[in-house]
Amino acid sequence: MQYYTAIAIEDVLNIKGLDPNGRSQVPCPKYILIPVIISDSPTKPIIERILSETGKSIEVLENEEYPGVQYDVRTDEKAKAIVASPHGQAVAWFLIQHKDQFGVHEMKTVKMYYELSHWNLWFELGPVEHGAKKRDVPSLHHMNQKRRVDLEGELRPMLAEVV
């Protein structure tokens, strides 16, 4: 996963670590690019289904609609399907893990494009807009606690069989 932030060099030089409230002044990336999605990835069938439902072909994406097709994450079901893929989940997890440093950010758009025989995903990130429907963004601690409970629930029947 690669991520890019568009900041001026003056902004980089002014970053001094933490602000008076103890928050990081490191800006959240504006874009995350996931290049070269391998062919046996669980994300590939999701992309192919989106293509079949929209009636587009790889050739159209590679030639006529370069650099790909963009979907709004808040309103488009196709974008939500990509966000639910392992690659989209990685971006979501990145935002959850860095909520304390970046503030509450979300995926705004996702673009999928086909280049040099490989799928690529381009996520645009941004802060949650004021006045927008606020979603409860769980903290890393909450996510780890929930995962621990889920794992214990899944392991309990297996452990009972062993004992």
Summary of the structure (lengths in Angstrom):
residues: 163
radius of gyration: 19.1
end to end distance: 42.0
largest distance: 62.5
contacts: 415
relative contact order: 0.15
helix: 44%
strand: 23%
